[in-house]
Amino acid sequence: MIPGGAHTYAKGDDQYPVEAPGFLIRGDGCRVWDADGNEFIEYGMGLRSVTLGHGYAPVVQAAARAMALGTNFTRPSPLEVELAERLVDLIDAAEMAKFAKNGSDATTAAVKLARAYTGRDKLLFCRSHPFFSTDDWFIGTTPMRAGIPHCVSELSIGFDYNDSDGLEALFARHAGEVACVILEPASFEEPREGFLQAVRSLCDRHGSVMILDETITGFRWHLRGAQASYGVAPDLSVFGKALGNGLAIAALVGRREVMRLGGLDHDRDRVFLLSTTHGAETHALAAALAVIHAYEAHDVVSTLHRQGERLRRGVEAAARAAGVEDCFATLGRPCNLIYVTRDPSGRPSQAFRSLFLQELIRRGVIAPSFVVSAAHGDADVDRTLEAVAGALETYRRALEDGVEKYLEGRPVKPVWRARN
């Protein structure tokens, strides 16, 4: 009854081995339970959105108090101003804020603002980063482009992360036509020294808007965003995921000169910017305020880095002990850790990814990534490392005997593919 079996492609049946639980019905901290009562330690935590842990009481209580007073009115709630002020105070490059329910809508709003501000149509996006939006301007550049007019996708031009020379060449090739550059400040590769500053300089030189998508990095790298870690000031930024600890809220923030085009205090053509019925539901705003308070009170970012690093060291030790370090490795910052699986020839392998997922699940761990939350304590990491060690022993045998001997059912598939 649901196309794809889920409402996010990353949660679909094709992303998990056949023995994975079909449904999760409850979560507490970093633990989740399926419909049959089986308990698992979970990583990824709601596609990186749950950084404080499932059911984190102060956030739940703040949302419940707001919900009891009404979630949606015909005029704004004071909570909208309170959260906007908090974000503007936190984020150095922010002078105004506008709220949405997901990062896709916020990044699309940023692109729209940039086009209106510059009067240009083309955009340069970082093709090294996996996802920016569900909207046509981005999805039209992926293999899943069915239903999207070519004339739309042709306006989006990809560049490679850490390649400032390539980006400069694109500006030269499309001189006077580029509305904006959009990229994550970092993903699984750190910026080379001066790269983000070079992006800033190129945007300034060519009159284009610099957009940082901090949907993931914001509240993981730094409470003030990865832009604070790297010392760069974008024109527009998008925050989401962790902002609500799993509740639906995202924010577009940025320079007043650009953001004001979505408002009422200018004489230019009006921009229809993030006008959504549910964009400022009171319980989500209250949750975000409680999240910010928790981060400030408990130094959550340090916990994410510390526990992620503990996990990374343990996983790498387990890979060496199993003799599979050439075919299994971790990537990324400790607070945003993923793993890569390779076959005996060293090629990336979905079949071996499926096997590893399968063996972890059999040992009580669900880990499409190794992205931690602040709820992952030492005992949880230790238990995970036991499961990893066992899973990698099976992985080693599969490298010798063939993965088909150990994998139950079909392999998982990449999300980005043209056909099923």
C-alpha positions as CSV (number, residue, x, y, z in Angstrom):
1,M,0.0,0.0,0.0
2,I,3.1,2.3,0.3
3,P,5.3,2.8,-2.8
4,G,8.8,1.5,-1.9
5,G,7.5,0.2,1.4
6,A,8.6,3.3,3.3
7,H,8.5,7.1,3.3
8,T,12.2,7.5,2.9
9,Y,14.1,5.5,0.3
10,A,16.9,4.9,2.8
11,K,14.5,3.0,5.0
12,G,13.1,0.8,2.2
13,D,13.2,-3.0,2.0
14,D,15.8,-2.9,-0.7
15,Q,18.3,-1.3,1.7
16,Y,18.3,-4.1,4.2
17,P,18.9,-7.9,4.1
18,V,15.9,-10.2,4.2
19,E,16.4,-11.0,7.9
20,A,16.1,-7.4,9.0
21,P,13.1,-6.4,11.2
22,G,10.3,-5.2,9.0
23,F,9.1,-2.6,11.6
24,L,10.5,-0.9,14.7
25,I,7.8,0.0,17.2
26,R,9.7,1.6,20.1
27,G,12.9,3.3,21.0
28,D,14.6,4.3,24.2
29,G,18.1,6.0,24.1
30,C,20.1,4.0,21.5
31,R,17.9,0.9,21.8
32,V,15.0,-0.1,19.6
33,W,12.5,-2.9,19.6
34,D,10.8,-4.6,16.6
35,A,7.2,-5.8,16.3
36,D,8.3,-9.2,17.7
37,G,9.9,-7.8,20.8
38,N,13.5,-8.2,19.7
39,E,15.9,-5.6,21.1
40,F,18.6,-3.9,19.1
41,I,21.3,-1.3,19.5
42,E,20.7,1.2,16.7
43,Y,23.1,3.3,14.7
44,G,22.1,6.0,12.2
45,M,19.4,7.0,14.6
46,G,16.6,8.2,12.3
47,L,18.9,9.0,9.4
48,R,21.2,11.0,11.7
49,S,18.3,13.1,13.1
50,V,18.2,11.6,16.7
51,T,21.4,12.8,18.3
52,L,20.2,12.9,21.9
53,G,18.6,9.5,21.9
54,H,15.1,8.2,21.3
55,G,12.5,9.5,23.7
56,Y,14.9,12.1,25.2
57,A,12.7,13.3,28.1
58,P,13.4,17.1,28.1
59,V,12.6,17.3,24.4
60,V,9.5,15.1,24.7
61,Q,8.2,17.1,27.6
62,A,8.8,20.5,25.9
63,A,7.0,19.2,22.8
64,A,4.1,17.8,24.9
65,R,3.7,21.1,26.8
66,A,3.4,23.1,23.6
67,M,1.2,20.5,22.0
68,A,-1.3,20.7,24.8
69,L,-1.8,24.4,24.2
70,G,-2.4,23.9,20.4
71,T,-0.1,23.1,17.6
72,N,-1.2,25.4,14.8
73,F,-2.9,28.8,14.9
74,T,-4.0,31.4,12.3
75,R,-1.4,33.8,13.5
76,P,2.3,33.2,14.5
77,S,3.3,31.8,17.8
78,P,5.9,33.6,20.0
79,L,8.0,30.4,19.8
80,E,8.7,31.3,16.1
81,V,10.5,34.5,17.3
82,E,12.2,32.8,20.2
83,L,13.7,30.0,18.1
84,A,14.7,32.5,15.3
85,E,16.5,34.6,17.9
86,R,18.3,31.6,19.3
87,L,19.5,30.5,15.8
88,V,20.6,34.0,14.8
89,D,22.5,34.3,18.1
90,L,24.2,30.9,17.6
91,I,25.1,31.1,13.9
92,D,27.5,33.9,13.0
93,A,26.4,34.1,9.4
94,A,22.6,34.2,10.3
95,E,20.6,37.4,10.4
96,M,17.2,36.0,9.7
97,A,15.5,32.5,9.9
98,K,12.7,30.7,8.2
99,F,11.4,27.3,9.3
100,A,10.3,24.2,7.4
101,K,9.6,20.5,8.1
102,N,12.5,19.0,6.2
103,G,15.9,19.9,4.7
104,S,14.7,19.4,1.1
105,D,12.3,22.2,1.3
106,A,14.8,24.5,2.9
107,T,17.6,23.8,0.4
108,T,15.1,24.4,-2.5
109,A,14.0,27.7,-0.8
110,A,17.7,28.7,-0.6
111,V,18.2,28.0,-4.3
112,K,15.0,30.0,-5.1
113,L,16.2,33.0,-3.1
114,A,19.6,32.9,-4.8
115,R,18.0,32.9,-8.2
116,A,15.7,35.8,-7.2
117,Y,18.6,37.7,-5.7
118,T,20.9,37.3,-8.6
119,G,18.4,37.2,-11.5
120,R,20.2,34.1,-12.8
121,D,19.0,30.5,-13.4
122,K,22.0,28.1,-13.2
123,L,23.4,26.6,-10.1
124,L,26.6,24.7,-9.2
125,F,26.1,21.8,-6.8
126,C,28.7,19.4,-5.2
127,R,28.2,16.1,-6.9
128,S,30.5,14.4,-4.3
129,H,27.8,14.8,-1.7
130,P,25.0,12.3,-1.9
131,F,21.8,14.3,-1.3
132,F,20.4,17.8,-1.3
133,S,16.7,17.8,-2.0
134,T,13.8,15.8,-3.3
135,D,13.0,18.6,-5.7
136,D,13.7,18.6,-9.5
137,W,16.7,20.8,-9.4
138,F,18.7,18.1,-7.6
139,I,16.9,14.8,-8.4
140,G,17.1,15.6,-12.1
141,T,20.9,15.1,-11.8
142,T,20.6,11.6,-10.4
143,P,19.9,8.2,-12.1
144,M,16.3,8.5,-10.6
145,R,15.3,11.3,-12.9
146,A,12.1,9.9,-14.3
147,G,9.3,12.6,-14.4
148,I,11.7,15.5,-14.4
149,P,12.0,17.8,-17.5
150,H,15.5,18.0,-19.0
151,C,15.2,21.7,-19.2
152,V,15.2,21.8,-15.4
153,S,18.0,19.4,-14.6
154,E,20.2,21.1,-17.3
155,L,20.4,24.2,-15.1
156,S,22.1,22.2,-12.3
157,I,25.8,21.6,-12.9
158,G,28.0,19.4,-10.8
159,F,31.5,20.0,-9.4
160,D,33.8,17.9,-7.2
161,Y,34.5,18.5,-3.6
162,N,37.9,20.0,-2.8
163,D,38.4,20.9,-6.5
164,S,38.5,24.7,-6.4
165,D,40.2,24.8,-9.8
166,G,37.4,22.8,-11.4
167,L,34.8,25.1,-9.7
168,E,36.6,28.2,-11.0
169,A,36.6,26.7,-14.5
170,L,32.8,26.2,-14.3
171,F,32.4,29.8,-13.3
172,A,34.4,30.8,-16.3
173,R,32.4,28.6,-18.6
174,H,29.1,29.9,-17.3
175,A,30.2,33.5,-16.7
176,G,27.4,35.7,-15.4
177,E,24.9,32.8,-15.3
178,V,25.5,31.2,-11.9
179,A,23.0,32.0,-9.2
180,C,24.6,30.0,-6.4
181,V,27.0,27.3,-5.3
182,I,25.5,24.7,-2.9
183,L,27.5,22.1,-1.0
184,E,27.9,20.5,2.4
185,P,30.8,22.0,4.4
186,A,32.1,18.4,4.7
187,S,30.8,14.9,4.4
188,F,33.1,11.9,4.6
189,E,36.0,13.9,3.3
190,E,37.5,16.9,5.1
191,P,38.0,20.1,3.2
192,R,41.5,20.8,2.1
193,E,43.1,23.8,3.6
194,G,41.6,26.9,2.0
195,F,39.0,25.1,-0.1
196,L,35.8,26.5,1.5
197,Q,37.4,29.9,1.6
198,A,38.1,29.5,-2.1
199,V,34.4,28.8,-2.7
200,R,33.5,31.9,-0.7
201,S,36.0,34.0,-2.8
202,L,34.7,32.6,-6.1
203,C,31.1,33.4,-5.2
204,D,32.1,36.9,-4.2
205,R,34.1,37.5,-7.3
206,H,31.2,36.3,-9.6
207,G,28.3,37.7,-7.7
208,S,26.9,34.3,-6.7
209,V,25.3,33.2,-3.5
210,M,27.1,30.6,-1.3
211,I,24.8,28.1,0.3
212,L,26.0,25.6,2.9
213,D,23.8,22.6,3.5
214,E,24.3,21.8,7.2
215,T,21.3,19.5,7.5
216,I,23.8,16.8,8.8
217,T,26.9,18.7,9.9
218,G,25.0,21.3,11.9
219,F,24.7,20.0,15.5
220,R,27.2,17.3,14.8
221,W,30.4,19.1,13.9
222,H,29.7,22.1,16.1
223,L,26.6,23.6,17.8
224,R,27.2,26.7,15.7
225,G,27.5,24.6,12.5
226,A,30.5,23.2,10.7
227,Q,31.0,26.7,9.3
228,A,32.2,27.7,12.8
229,S,34.7,24.8,12.7
230,Y,36.1,25.7,9.3
231,G,35.9,29.5,9.6
232,V,33.7,30.2,6.6
233,A,30.7,32.5,6.3
234,P,28.0,31.4,3.7
235,D,25.3,33.7,2.5
236,L,22.6,31.1,3.3
237,S,22.7,27.9,5.5
238,V,20.3,25.0,6.0
239,F,20.0,23.2,9.3
240,G,17.8,20.2,10.1
241,K,17.8,16.6,11.3
242,A,19.3,16.9,14.8
243,L,17.6,20.3,15.3
244,G,14.5,18.5,16.5
245,N,16.0,15.3,17.8
246,G,13.8,13.4,15.3
247,L,10.8,15.8,15.2
248,A,10.2,17.4,11.9
249,I,11.8,20.8,11.8
250,A,14.4,22.5,9.6
251,A,15.7,26.0,9.3
252,L,16.9,28.2,6.5
253,V,19.1,31.0,7.9
254,G,21.2,33.7,6.3
255,R,22.1,37.2,5.5
256,R,19.3,39.7,5.7
257,E,20.0,41.2,2.3
258,V,19.1,37.8,0.7
259,M,16.5,36.5,3.2
260,R,14.4,39.6,3.2
261,L,13.3,38.9,-0.4
262,G,11.0,36.3,1.0
263,G,9.4,39.0,3.2
264,L,7.4,42.2,3.1
265,D,10.0,45.0,3.5
266,H,11.4,45.4,0.0
267,D,10.2,46.7,-3.4
268,R,11.5,43.9,-5.6
269,D,9.5,41.1,-7.1
270,R,8.1,38.9,-4.3
271,V,9.6,35.5,-3.6
272,F,7.2,32.7,-2.5
273,L,9.4,31.4,0.3
274,L,8.6,28.4,2.5
275,S,4.9,29.2,3.0
276,T,3.8,25.9,4.6
277,T,0.8,25.1,6.9
278,H,2.9,23.0,9.2
279,G,6.3,24.8,9.0
280,A,6.0,26.4,12.4
281,E,4.1,23.8,14.5
282,T,4.5,24.8,18.1
283,H,5.7,21.4,19.4
284,A,8.5,21.2,16.8
285,L,9.7,24.7,17.7
286,A,9.6,23.9,21.4
287,A,11.5,20.7,20.8
288,A,14.2,22.6,18.9
289,L,14.6,25.0,21.7
290,A,14.9,22.1,24.2
291,V,17.5,20.5,21.9
292,I,19.7,23.7,21.8
293,H,19.5,23.9,25.6
294,A,20.5,20.2,26.0
295,Y,23.5,20.8,23.7
296,E,24.6,23.8,25.7
297,A,24.1,22.1,29.1
298,H,25.7,18.7,28.3
299,D,28.3,19.4,25.6
300,V,26.7,16.9,23.3
301,V,29.0,17.5,20.4
302,S,32.0,16.4,22.4
303,T,30.1,13.2,23.4
304,L,29.4,12.4,19.8
305,H,33.0,12.8,18.8
306,R,34.3,10.8,21.8
307,Q,32.0,7.8,21.4
308,G,32.4,7.8,17.6
309,E,36.1,7.7,18.0
310,R,35.9,4.9,20.5
311,L,33.7,3.0,18.1
312,R,36.0,3.7,15.2
313,R,39.1,2.5,17.0
314,G,37.3,-0.7,18.1
315,V,36.0,-1.5,14.6
316,E,39.3,-1.0,13.0
317,A,41.0,-3.3,15.6
318,A,38.3,-5.9,14.9
319,A,38.9,-5.7,11.1
320,R,42.7,-6.2,11.7
321,A,42.1,-9.1,14.0
322,A,39.8,-10.8,11.4
323,G,42.3,-10.0,8.7
324,V,39.8,-8.1,6.6
325,E,41.2,-4.6,6.9
326,D,41.8,-4.4,3.1
327,C,38.1,-5.1,2.4
328,F,36.4,-3.4,5.3
329,A,37.1,0.1,6.6
330,T,35.4,3.2,8.3
331,L,35.2,6.7,6.8
332,G,34.3,10.1,8.0
333,R,34.5,12.1,11.2
334,P,33.9,10.1,14.4
335,C,30.6,11.9,14.9
336,N,29.4,10.9,11.4
337,L,31.1,7.5,10.8
338,I,30.2,5.1,7.9
339,Y,31.8,1.9,6.7
340,V,32.7,0.6,3.3
341,T,32.6,-3.0,2.2
342,R,34.7,-4.5,-0.6
343,D,34.9,-7.9,-2.3
344,P,38.1,-10.0,-2.6
345,S,39.2,-7.9,-5.6
346,G,38.8,-4.7,-3.6
347,R,35.7,-3.5,-5.5
348,P,32.8,-1.9,-3.5
349,S,30.3,-4.7,-2.8
350,Q,26.6,-4.5,-2.0
351,A,26.6,-8.2,-1.4
352,F,29.2,-7.9,1.3
353,R,27.4,-4.9,2.8
354,S,24.3,-7.1,3.0
355,L,26.2,-9.8,4.7
356,F,27.7,-7.5,7.3
357,L,24.3,-6.0,8.0
358,Q,22.8,-9.4,8.3
359,E,25.4,-10.6,10.7
360,L,25.1,-7.5,12.9
361,I,21.3,-7.9,13.0
362,R,21.7,-11.5,14.1
363,R,23.8,-10.2,17.0
364,G,21.4,-7.5,18.0
365,V,22.8,-4.4,16.2
366,I,21.1,-2.4,13.4
367,A,23.8,-0.4,11.7
368,P,23.3,1.0,8.2
369,S,26.1,3.3,9.3
370,F,28.1,3.8,12.5
371,V,26.6,7.2,13.2
372,V,26.3,7.5,17.0
373,S,24.1,9.5,19.3
374,A,24.8,10.9,22.7
375,A,22.8,8.0,24.1
376,H,25.4,5.5,23.0
377,G,27.3,4.7,26.3
378,D,30.5,2.8,26.7
379,A,28.6,-0.5,27.4
380,D,26.6,0.0,24.1
381,V,29.8,0.6,22.1
382,D,31.4,-2.5,23.8
383,R,28.4,-4.7,23.0
384,T,28.5,-3.3,19.4
385,L,32.2,-4.2,19.0
386,E,31.5,-7.8,20.1
387,A,28.9,-8.0,17.4
388,V,31.3,-6.4,14.8
389,A,34.0,-8.9,15.7
390,G,31.6,-11.8,15.1
391,A,30.2,-10.3,11.9
392,L,33.7,-9.8,10.5
393,E,34.7,-13.4,11.2
394,T,31.8,-14.4,8.9
395,Y,32.9,-11.7,6.5
396,R,36.4,-13.3,6.4
397,R,35.0,-16.7,5.6
398,A,32.9,-15.2,2.8
399,L,35.9,-13.6,1.3
400,E,37.5,-17.1,1.1
401,D,34.4,-19.2,0.3
402,G,32.2,-16.8,-1.6
403,V,29.6,-14.4,-0.2
404,E,26.6,-16.4,-1.6
405,K,27.4,-19.2,0.8
406,Y,26.6,-17.0,3.9
407,L,24.2,-14.4,2.7
408,E,20.5,-15.2,3.1
409,G,18.4,-13.9,0.2
410,R,19.2,-11.1,-2.3
411,P,21.8,-8.3,-1.7
412,V,20.8,-4.8,-0.8
413,K,20.8,-2.2,-3.6
414,P,22.0,1.4,-3.9
415,V,19.2,4.0,-3.7
416,W,20.5,5.8,-6.8
417,R,19.7,3.5,-9.7
418,A,17.6,4.1,-12.8
419,R,15.6,0.8,-12.7
420,N,14.5,-1.6,-9.9
